[in-house]
């Protein structure tokens, strides 16, 4: 069996890949943004940008099972306009489309526990939307909804470890009384290996140690195992916004990562949909899982990192906009090209000739941007244009603008990927970049107006 593992150099992916190589006869195809040279004949590592549908299709060729371990809370470009929910959606939609095109027989998605009868945080809403995106692809799906995954160098546990190490007095907000069931990394790895089997079940199940505890108890256990005193004071009136800020500052972790995670702490993360018998294993105790996380280092896969290309000032801009009923992406794209010069009148002109679109500043002989429709990569639910020239863009084979429809047809994504501005970076950042985002928001208002008039 040939198994694709996304994020193979990451926290879960590296441990899973090593276990698959050591405990099974399966071939492993690792997907990574960075380039690696494999030193094991059963491990093939493919450099793959998950924002590129074409690259994912190349990576998933001849794979039987695809394991999805990706969340987009850390930006992959120098400038990333948009929120992590929309980035997550694009990644999942690309992955589902590529898996379907390549004949993948099963997708296994590692998600988070989704509390029932409780308004979800944006972080958990996004995870649920990813799950729904995979489900609507019609590929058999197994979703493993995990509590806090505890293991060496895991981002969430690293934040907890730094809090315990750096704060002589722990001020405990109300969310520290919420319950959770952790998931030991080794346990998750064992369950994932069982999930790959042809007779493994499909559906959505929760994964967590049988032992329930509060976040306060978890923090106290980490302090005790590190040999540190646990001094705390309860202060339930601390707002969540302040918790997010001080956790980011104290742990020196980016707000893009911390804020969504902390937002989810207002939920209790306890198992509601237990695993079926075929996936049940003897779970490690909480103390055992914490001890291994504190004493073990990252594993080393049999692969060597290739020299990294020089970093470029790439831009990604993603907007989620309303889709008028009955409109496909061709109509959306045509409406944008028709609306833009009217909205920007008298400054912008848009000329359309065959499959090429030229945007000009009135009175200027040279084009600002030149877009060319990709006939091969365009279909009813997606309209793709490569940015092939213009005064505002550097030459890039991958720079592109796309209009992508959601599976439920209620919204679409307008996105720019791999764009390299010609303007000096700090001029671009405070002029062209915010102008583009503002124009797209106005286009969204225009589309809402069309739908309102129809009603």
N, C-alpha and C positions, 0 to 999 in steps of 0.2 A: 504494500500500500504506500502511496505517495502523499505525504502530509505537508501542507503549507502552514508555516507559523509566522504571523506578523510580529514585528518588533523583536526579532530574534536576539538582538543584543541587549534587550531590556530586562527588567526585573523578573517578570514571569517567563518571558519567552526564552531567555538563556537557560534557566533551570529546566523548563519543559523540553527544550531541544536536547539537552544533555541526557535527560531521563529517557527520551525516545531512542537515542542512539545506544544507550547502555542496556536498556531493558526490553527493547523490541527489535524486530528486523525491518521496520519501516524505513523508507527513504524520507529524508527531511529536506524541505525547501524553505529556507529562511528568507524573509523579506525584511530589508533594512534600508533606511535612507542613506546610511553610510556604506561605502564599499568594503567588502571583506573577501579574503581568499581562503577557501575551505581547505583543511588538511585531512579531511575524512571523506572517503569515497561515497559514503551514504549521506553526506551533508552538502547541499548546494546552497550557496548564499547569493541572492539576487538583489542588486541595488534597485530599489523601487520607490518612487514617489507616489504615495497613495492618493495624491490629488490628481494623478494622471491615470485616466482609465486605460489608455493604451499600454502604459508600463505594467499595470496590474494584470492585464490580459496576457502579456508576455510572461509574467512571473507565475501565473496560475496554470499555465498549459500542462496538461497531463496529470494534474493533481486530483486526488480522490476526495480528500477532506481538507477544509480550510479552517484554521483556528484564528479567531479575531481577538486581539489583545490590545487594541488601539483606543486611546482617548486623546483628544486634541487640545488639552488645557495649556500646553506650552507652545508658543508660536514657532513656526518653522521658517518664517521670513523675517527680514529686518523690520518691515512694517506689515502688520496684519490688521486690516480693518474688518471689523465684524466681531461676533461673539462665538464662544466655543461651541454652542449648540449647532450653529450653522456650519461650522467647520466639521463637526462630528457627522452631521447629516451628509455632507458631500463625500467624506471618506467612506461612510457606510454604503451610500448609494453607488459609488464607484465600485466598491468591493463586491456588492451584490450583483451588479450588472456584469462585471468581469467573471465572477464565479459561474453565473448562468451561461455566459458565452463559452466558457471553457469546459462545461460539463461537470463541474464539481458536484459531488453527490451529497455532501453534508457541510453545513457551516456550524461551528461551535463558537459561541460568543460568551466571553467572560464579562459579566456585567455586575451591577450592584444590587443589593436587596431593595426591593420596591415596597415600601410600607403601604398597607391597605387602609382605605378610609382616612387618608391624611394628605393634605395639600403638599405636593412634591416640590422640592427645591429644583432650581434650574438644572443642577448637575444630574439629579435623578430623572427629571423630565427628558433630558438629552439621552440618557442611557436607555430609557424606555422607547424613545423615538428611533434610536438605532436598532433596537430589537424589532420594532414594528417594520422598519425598512427592510430588514432581512426576511422577516416573515412574509411580507408581500412579494418577495422575489420568487416565491414558490419552491425554493430550494429547502429541503428538510433542515430544520433548525433545532439545535439544542442550546438553550441559554442557561448558563450557570451563574446565578445571582449570588454574589459573595458579600459577606460582611467585610470588615477591615482585614485585608490580606497582610499577614505578618510574616516577614522574611528579611534576610539580609539586604540592605540597601533599597528596600521598598520606599517609595516617596512618602506615603502616609506614615509609616512607622518611623522613618527618619525624622519627620517633623515632631512626632511624639517624643522620640529619644532626645532630640535637642531641647525641647521644652523642659524635660526632667533634668537634663544636665546643666542648663543655664539659669534656671530660676530657683533661687534659694527659698522662695515662698510662692506656693501655687495658689493664685486667686481663682476660685472655681465658680464659673457661671452656672446657670440653671441647666444648660445642656449636658453638663458632666454627670447628671443624675439619670440620663437616658441609658437604656440597656442596649447591649450589642452582643453578638456572638462572632468572635473572630474566625478567620480562616487561615490556618497555617499554610505557608507556601508549599511545603512538602505534601500536605494533604491535597491541596488543589492540583498539584502535579499528578498525583496518583489517580485522582478522579478524571482528569483530562485524558490520561492514557486509557482508562476504561471507556471513556466516552468515544474514543476513536473507533472502537470495535463495530463491526457491521450490524450486530444485534443490539447495539446501545439504543436507549430510548430517545425520543424527541420530545420537545416541550420546554417549559421553563421551570426550573427548580432552584431552591435556595440552598446555599452551602455555608455551613458554620459549625464550629465546635459545639457540642451539647451544653457546655457550660455558659450560662448567662452571667454577665457582669456589667456594672456601670462603667462609664468612661473614667470616673474618679477611681474606681477600684483598679482599672487597667493602668492608669498613671501610677498609682501606688505600687503595683506589682513591678513595673519597670524600674522605679526608684529602688525598691528593695533588692532586685536582682543586680542592679548596678552598684549596690553598697552605699547608696545615698540616703540621707534622711528625707522623709516625706513630711513637709510642713505645708499646711494648707489652711485657707479660710474661705468659707462659703460666701459668695456675693452674687446671689441670683439675679440681681438687677442689671448686671452688665449686658448691654445690648449686643446682639450678634455682630453688628458692624464693627464694634470696638474689639471683639474677640478676633475677628478676621485680621484687623490691623496689627494688634500686638503679637499674634502668632506669626504673621509674616515678618515683622521686624525682629522678634527674638530669635527665630529659627533661620533668618536670612534666606528665606524662600520666596520666590516670586509671587506676586499677588495673583497672577493668572492661574497658578496652581493652588494656592492656599484658599482663596476666596470661595470657589465652588465647593471645595472639600468641606470647609467649615460650615458653609450654608447647609450642608446635608446632616450636620451633627444634631440639628434640632429634631431629627427623626430617631426613633428607636430602630435599630438594625437587628432584628431577631428573625429567626427562621419561621416562615409561615407555610411554605410549600416544600416539605422535606424531599430529599432525594429518593428515587425509586430504589428497590433492593439491589438491582444490578450495579448501582453506582455507590452503594454504601461501603465505607471503609472504617477501620478503627481510627478514630480521630486522636490527634495529639492533644494533650492537656494544654491549657493556656500557658501555664508556667514553662512547659517544655518548649512550646512554640516561641515564647519570648526569649528563653535562654539561648536557643539556637540562633535567633535573629541578632542577638547581641554578641555572640561569639564567632559565628561563621562569617566569612567574607563572600564576595561575589565569586561564582564559579567561573572557570575559564574554558570556553568552548574551543574545539580544535579549528580555529580560524585566525587569520592575521588581518588586521585592519590595513586597508590600502591607503596610500597618500591621499589626503583630502584636497579637493580643488579649492582654489582661492575663493574666499567668501565674496559674494557680490551683493549689491544693494537691491535685492529683489523685493517685490511688493505683492501682497495678496489682499484683495478687497472682496468681501462677501456680503451681500445684502439679501435678506429674505423679504420677498414682496408678494402682494396678493395677486392671485391669478383669476381673471374674469372667467366665469363659467363657460365652458365650451371652447376656450382658446388654447391652441397648441403653441409650442415654442416658436414655430415659424411666424405665427401671427403676433406673438409678443415681441419678437425681435424686430419685425417690420414696423410695429407700432412705435417702438423705441426710436428707430431711425427716422420715422415720420415726425414724432413729437419733439425730438431733441432740437432741431433747428428752429421750430416754432417757439419753444420755451426759451431758448438762448438768443432769440432774435434781438438785434440784427447782427450779433457777433459771429455765430457759428453757421456754417453751411455744410450740408451733408449731400454727397453725390453718390449715387448707386449705379454701378455698371456691371452687368452680369453678376459675378460672384464677389466683386470687390466693392468695398465701401470706403470712401475718402471723406475725412472730416477736415474742414478748413476754417481758418479765421478770416472773416471777410476782409478783403484788401490785401491779404498775404498770398503770394503766388504758390508757396510750398505748403503741403499738407501738414496738419498737426498730427494726425494719426491715419494710418492706412490699415484696414482690416480685410482679410480674405476668408470667405466661407470655406470651411473644410467639408467638402462633400462626403468624404469617406467616413468622417467621425460625427456626422450630423444625422439625426433621425427625429421622429415625431416628438419625442419627449426631451430632446436636447438640440440646441442650436449652437454650434461652435465656430468661432472666428479666430484665426491667428492674427496677431498684431505684427504686420510685416514691414512697417516703416513709419515715417513721420518725424517731425521735428521734436516731438515729446518723448520718443521711445528710442532706446538703444537697440541695435540689431540683436535679436534673440530668436532662436528657432522654436522656443517653447512658450513664449509670451502669448496669452490667449484670453479671449472674452467668451464666456459661455452663459447661455440661458438654459436652466435645467428645471424640469417639472418634478414636483413631489409625487410620490406614488398615489396619494389620495386626491390629487389635482386641486388642492385648496391654496397652494402657494407655489412659487418658483424661486429659484436662486439665480441671482445675477452675480457672476464672479469673474474677477480678473486674477489670473495665475501667472507667476514667473515673469512679471513685468519689471523691466529695468528702466527707470526714468533717465532721460538725458539731462534734465535739469540738475544742478548741484543738489545734494541730498537735503540739506536743511531748507533750501528754497522750495523744493518739491514737497517736503513734509508739511509745510505750512501754507501751501498754495494749491497746487494741482491735486494733492491727495484729499484734503478736506472738501474741495470743490466737487470732485467726483462723487464722494459719499453723499454730499448734499443733493446733487443732481439726481442720484438714484433714489433718494428718499422722496424727492418731488415727483419722480416718475411713478413711484408707488402710490402717492396721493392721486395722481392722474388716473391710475388704473382703478383705484377705489371709487373715484368719481364715475367712471364708466359703469361699474357694477351697480352703483347707487341709482344712476339714471335708468338702468334696465329694470330695476325693481320698482 
